[in-house]
Amino acid sequence: MRSRNHPDFAIMFSALALLCIGIIMVFSSSSVWAYYKHKDSFYFLKRQLLWSILGFISMIFFMNYDYWKIKRHEKHIIFIMLFLLIIVLIPGIGIVINEARRWIGIGSLTFQPSEFAKLGMIIYLSSGLERKGEQIGSFFTGVLPFLIVTGLVCGLILKEPHLSAAVLVGLTTMVMLFAAGCNIFHLFSLSACGLVAVFYLIFSKGYRMKRFLSFLDPWKDTMDSGYHIIQSLYALGSGGLIGLGLGHSRQKFFYLPEPQTDFIFAIIGEELGFIGAAFVIILFMFFIWRGYKTAITMQDTFGRLMATGITTLITFQFLINIAVVTASMPVTGMPLPFISYGGSSLVITMSEVGILLNISKYTEAN
C-alpha cells in the first residue's frame, strides 16, 4: 500500500457542489414557509449556512485525521452511540416532534442520535469485521455477534419511532457483511428475514400501513395519506424540461408541507426542470462511483470496509429520497444528503465525506 499523499478531489468536488446546490435550494424552497412561521424569510437559510460551515470544518478535520486513529476510539463511539439512543427515549430529554421522539437539544439547536448511530455502526462493523477475518464465513462465530448489535441499535431507533433510519442501518450492515466475505446463503437468508420484519413493522402500525397503501394508489385519498405524493408529482410535472425558474416554485406556497426537508428534490424538479434534477442525480452518481472506487482500490481491510459503508449509506439515502419523491416507494422521512435542510444530518454526512477523503489518500496508484 502506497500513499497518494492527496485525497480524491473528485469526491470533494461532487460533495461540495451538492452542498452549494443544497444551500441555494433550501433558501428557494423555504423562504415562504420561513416568513409565515418565523417572520424571517432567511430563517432556514441562516441555519443551513451555519450547519454547512460546521460540516465543512468537520470534513477538513477528518480528511486530515488518520482514519486508523478512529479505530482506537471504537469502544467510546459504541458507548456514546448507545447512550444517545437510550436518553433520547426518556421523556423530558428527548424532544417530540410529529409524535416522534428523535431529537435531543435545546430550542432550535437539536441533534438526532440516529444520525450519529449510522456512522457509529459503520465504524463498529469495519473494525469488528476486520478482526473476524475468515471467521466471517461462520454464522454463529462470525455473523451473529454483529447481528445482535445491529438488532439492538435498530430496536432503539424503532422505539423513537424511525423506521427508515432502522432500515438504512440494516441495509448498510448487509452490504458491509457482503464486502467482508460473508456466506452468500447467510446473506440471502438474512435478507429474507429482514424483508419479512419490515413488512410486519409496516402493517403493525396503522399510520405505516396507511402510507404503504396510499403509495399503491395515492389518488384514492388525495387530501390525507396520498397528499404528499400527489403534491410532489405536481411539482415534478410542472417543471418540465427546463423548470419554472429558480425561486418560482408554486408548490412551496403551502401545498407541499415544509418543502426544504424530505421533498426538496421535488422543488428542484419544479424550479430547475428535468435538466436540473438530472444534473443533481449525475453529481450523486459521480460521488457514488468515486466512493466505491476508493473502496475497491483499498488494500487495507478496515479502510475498505469504512469506504464501502460510508458510500453505501449515502447511496441508500439518496435512492430512498428520490424514490419517495417520484412515488416509487411509500413516503418515509429520509433527507436528501448534502441538500435537505437539517443540522445533524448535514454535519454527520460531511464528516463521513472527510473520512472517505482521508481513506482515498491510501488507495493503490492507478
C-alpha positions in Angstrom: 0.0 0.0 0.0 1.4 3.4 -1.0 0.1 6.8 0.0 -1.1 9.0 -2.8 -0.4 12.0 -0.5 -3.6 13.7 -1.7 -7.3 13.0 -1.3 -9.6 12.1 -4.2 -10.6 15.6 -5.3 -13.4 14.2 -7.4 -15.2 13.1 -4.2 -14.6 16.5 -2.7 -15.8 18.4 -5.7 -19.0 16.5 -6.1 -19.8 16.7 -2.3 -19.2 20.5 -2.2 -21.1 21.0 -5.4 -24.1 19.2 -3.9 -23.7 21.2 -0.7 -23.8 24.5 -2.6 -26.9 23.4 -4.5 -28.4 22.5 -1.2 -27.8 25.9 0.3 -29.4 27.6 -2.7 -32.4 25.3 -2.8 -33.0 25.4 0.9 -33.5 29.2 0.7 -35.5 28.9 -2.5 -37.8 26.3 -1.1 -38.2 27.6 2.4 -38.4 31.4 2.1 -42.2 31.5 2.0 -42.7 29.0 4.9 -40.0 30.7 6.9 -41.7 34.1 6.6 -45.1 32.6 7.5 -43.8 30.7 10.5 -40.9 32.8 11.8 -41.4 36.2 10.1 -38.0 35.9 8.6 -37.5 34.6 5.0 -33.9 33.9 5.8 -34.6 31.8 8.9 -33.8 28.4 7.4 -31.0 29.7 5.1 -29.1 31.2 8.1 -29.2 27.9 10.0 -28.3 25.9 6.9 -25.3 28.1 6.3 -24.2 27.7 9.9 -24.5 23.9 9.7 -22.8 23.9 6.3 -19.8 25.8 7.8 -19.6 23.3 10.7 -19.9 20.4 8.2 -17.1 21.8 6.0 -14.9 22.2 9.1 -15.7 18.7 10.1 -14.9 17.4 6.6 -11.5 19.2 6.6 -10.7 17.8 10.1 -11.5 14.2 9.3 -9.8 14.5 5.9 -6.6 15.2 7.8 -7.2 12.9 10.7 -5.7 9.5 10.1 -8.7 7.1 9.8 -6.7 4.4 11.6 -6.9 6.6 14.8 -10.7 6.3 14.6 -10.3 2.6 15.2 -8.8 3.3 18.6 -12.0 5.1 19.8 -14.3 2.3 18.7 -15.4 1.4 22.2 -16.0 5.0 23.1 -18.0 5.5 19.9 -20.2 2.5 20.6 -20.9 3.7 24.2 -21.8 7.2 23.1 -24.0 5.8 20.3 -26.0 3.6 22.6 -26.1 6.2 25.4 -27.6 8.8 23.0 -30.1 6.3 21.5 -31.3 5.5 25.1 -31.5 9.0 26.5 -33.5 10.3 23.5 -36.3 7.9 24.5 -36.5 9.4 28.0 -39.4 11.9 28.4 -38.1 15.4 29.2 -34.9 14.8 27.4 -36.0 13.6 24.0 -37.9 16.2 22.0 -41.2 15.1 20.5 -42.0 16.4 17.0 -44.9 15.0 15.0 -45.4 12.2 17.5 -41.7 11.0 17.2 -39.1 11.3 19.9 -36.0 11.6 17.7 -34.2 14.7 18.9 -32.2 16.0 21.9 -31.1 19.6 22.4 -32.3 23.0 23.5 -34.7 25.1 21.5 -33.9 25.2 17.8 -30.5 23.6 18.4 -31.3 19.9 18.2 -29.5 16.7 17.3 -30.7 13.3 16.0 -28.8 10.4 17.8 -29.9 8.1 14.9 -27.7 10.2 12.5 -24.7 9.5 14.7 -25.7 5.9 15.1 -25.4 5.4 11.3 -21.8 6.5 11.3 -21.1 4.7 14.6 -22.3 1.4 13.2 -20.1 1.8 10.1 -17.0 2.3 12.4 -18.0 -0.6 14.7 -18.7 -3.0 11.7 -15.5 -2.0 9.9 -13.3 -2.7 12.9 -15.1 -5.8 14.0 -15.3 -7.4 10.6 -11.6 -6.8 10.1 -10.8 -8.6 13.3 -13.0 -11.6 12.4 -11.1 -12.1 9.1 -12.0 -15.5 7.6 -14.3 -16.3 10.6 -17.0 -14.2 8.9 -17.8 -17.3 6.9 -19.2 -18.9 10.0 -22.7 -17.8 11.0 -22.5 -18.2 14.8 -19.0 -17.0 15.4 -18.7 -14.6 12.5 -22.0 -13.1 11.7 -24.3 -13.5 14.7 -22.4 -11.1 17.1 -22.8 -8.3 14.6 -26.4 -9.1 14.0 -27.1 -8.8 17.8 -25.5 -5.3 18.0 -27.3 -4.2 14.8 -30.6 -5.6 16.1 -30.1 -3.7 19.4 -29.4 -0.4 17.6 -32.3 -0.8 15.1 -34.6 -1.7 18.0 -33.7 1.5 19.9 -34.2 3.6 16.7 -37.6 1.9 16.1 -38.7 2.9 19.6 -38.4 6.6 18.6 -40.0 5.6 16.1 -37.9 6.0 13.0 -38.4 3.0 10.7 -36.5 4.4 7.7 -33.3 5.0 9.8 -33.5 1.5 11.2 -34.0 0.0 7.7 -31.0 2.1 6.5 -28.8 0.7 9.3 -29.9 -2.8 8.4 -29.2 -2.4 4.7 -25.8 -0.9 5.2 -24.9 -3.7 7.6 -25.9 -6.3 4.9 -23.7 -4.7 2.3 -20.8 -4.5 4.7 -21.2 -8.1 5.6 -21.1 -9.0 1.9 -18.0 -6.8 1.3 -16.3 -8.6 4.3 -16.9 -12.0 2.7 -20.0 -13.3 4.4 -21.5 -16.5 3.2 -24.0 -15.7 0.4 -26.5 -18.2 1.7 -26.4 -16.5 5.1 -27.0 -13.1 3.4 -29.9 -14.3 1.4 -31.5 -15.9 4.5 -30.9 -12.7 6.5 -32.3 -10.5 3.7 -35.5 -12.7 3.5 -35.9 -12.4 7.3 -35.3 -8.7 7.1 -37.9 -8.2 4.4 -40.5 -10.1 6.5 -39.7 -8.0 9.5 -40.1 -4.7 7.5 -43.5 -5.8 6.2 -44.5 -6.8 9.8 -43.4 -3.4 11.1 -45.3 -1.6 8.3 -48.6 -3.5 8.9 -48.3 -3.4 12.7 -48.9 0.3 12.9 -51.9 1.9 11.4 -50.2 5.1 10.1 -47.4 3.0 8.4 -50.0 0.7 6.7 -51.9 3.8 5.6 -48.8 5.2 4.0 -48.0 2.0 2.3 -51.4 1.5 0.8 -51.5 5.2 -0.3 -48.3 4.6 -2.2 -50.1 1.9 -4.2 -52.9 4.4 -5.1 -52.3 7.9 -3.8 -55.3 9.3 -5.7 -57.6 7.3 -3.5 -57.1 9.7 -0.6 -55.9 12.9 -2.2 -56.3 15.1 1.0 -54.7 12.8 3.6 -52.4 9.8 3.1 -51.8 10.5 -0.6 -51.4 14.2 -0.3 -47.6 14.4 -0.1 -47.0 12.1 -3.0 -49.5 13.9 -5.2 -48.1 17.4 -4.4 -44.6 16.1 -5.1 -45.7 14.7 -8.5 -47.4 18.0 -9.3 -44.1 19.8 -8.6 -42.0 17.5 -10.7 -44.6 17.6 -13.6 -44.8 21.4 -13.5 -41.1 21.8 -14.0 -41.0 20.2 -17.5 -37.6 20.2 -19.2 -36.1 23.5 -18.0 -38.2 24.3 -15.0 -40.2 27.3 -13.9 -37.0 29.2 -12.8 -35.1 29.4 -9.6 -37.4 30.8 -6.8 -40.6 30.4 -8.9 -42.0 27.2 -7.4 -45.7 27.2 -6.8 -45.8 24.1 -4.6 -43.8 25.8 -1.8 -46.8 28.1 -1.3 -48.2 25.7 1.4 -49.1 22.9 -1.0 -46.0 20.8 -0.2 -45.5 20.9 3.6 -42.0 22.0 4.7 -40.5 21.6 1.2 -37.0 22.3 2.4 -36.7 18.9 4.1 -37.6 15.5 2.7 -39.3 16.7 -0.5 -36.7 19.3 -1.6 -35.9 17.3 -4.7 -39.5 17.9 -5.9 -38.8 21.7 -5.7 -35.5 21.2 -7.6 -37.5 19.4 -10.3 -40.1 22.2 -10.4 -37.7 25.1 -10.5 -34.8 23.7 -12.4 -36.7 21.1 -14.5 -35.6 17.8 -15.8 -32.2 19.2 -16.7 -31.5 20.5 -13.2 -32.8 17.4 -11.5 -30.8 15.2 -13.8 -27.7 17.2 -13.0 -28.1 16.6 -9.3 -28.6 12.9 -9.9 -25.4 12.8 -12.0 -23.4 14.5 -9.3 -24.7 11.9 -6.8 -23.8 9.1 -9.2 -20.3 10.5 -9.7 -19.8 10.7 -6.0 -21.0 7.1 -5.5 -18.7 5.9 -8.3 -15.7 7.5 -6.8 -16.6 6.3 -3.3 -16.8 2.7 -4.4 -13.7 3.0 -6.5 -11.9 4.1 -3.3 -13.2 1.0 -1.5 -12.2 -1.3 -4.4 -8.7 0.0 -4.7 -8.1 0.0 -1.0 -5.8 -2.9 0.3 -6.3 -2.2 4.0 -9.5 -4.1 5.1 -10.5 -1.5 7.7 -10.3 1.3 5.2 -12.0 -0.7 2.5 -15.0 -1.5 4.8 -15.2 2.0 6.0 -15.3 3.4 2.5 -17.9 0.8 1.5 -20.1 1.6 4.5 -20.0 5.3 4.0 -20.6 5.2 0.3 -23.4 2.6 0.8 -25.1 4.7 3.5 -25.1 7.9 1.3 -26.2 5.8 -1.7 -29.3 4.3 0.0 -30.3 7.7 1.5 -30.1 9.2 -2.0 -32.0 6.4 -3.7 -34.7 6.2 -1.0 -35.3 10.0 -1.1 -35.5 10.1 -4.9 -37.8 7.0 -4.8 -40.2 8.7 -2.3 -40.3 12.0 -4.2 -41.1 10.2 -7.5 -43.7 8.0 -5.9 -41.6 4.9 -6.5 -41.9 3.8 -2.8 -44.0 4.7 0.2 -43.4 8.1 1.9 -40.8 7.9 4.6 -38.7 10.5 6.4 -35.4 10.4 4.6 -33.4 13.6 3.9 -31.5 14.0 0.6 -27.8 14.0 1.6 -26.0 17.4 1.3 -29.2 19.1 0.1 -32.1 18.8 2.6 -32.3 21.2 5.5 -31.1 19.7 8.7 -28.1 20.2 11.0 -27.2 16.8 12.5 -27.7 15.0 9.1 -25.5 17.5 7.2 -22.7 17.6 9.7 -22.5 13.9 10.1 -22.6 13.4 6.3 -19.8 15.9 5.8 -17.8 14.1 8.5 -18.3 10.9 6.5 -17.0 12.6 3.4 -14.0 13.7 5.3 -13.2 10.2 6.4 -13.8 8.9 2.9 -11.3 11.6 1.6 -8.8 10.5 4.2 -9.1 6.9 3.1 -8.7 7.8 -0.5 -5.2 9.1 0.2 -4.0 5.5 0.7 -5.6 3.7 -2.3 -3.4 2.0 -4.8 -2.0 4.2 -7.5 -3.8 3.6 -10.9 
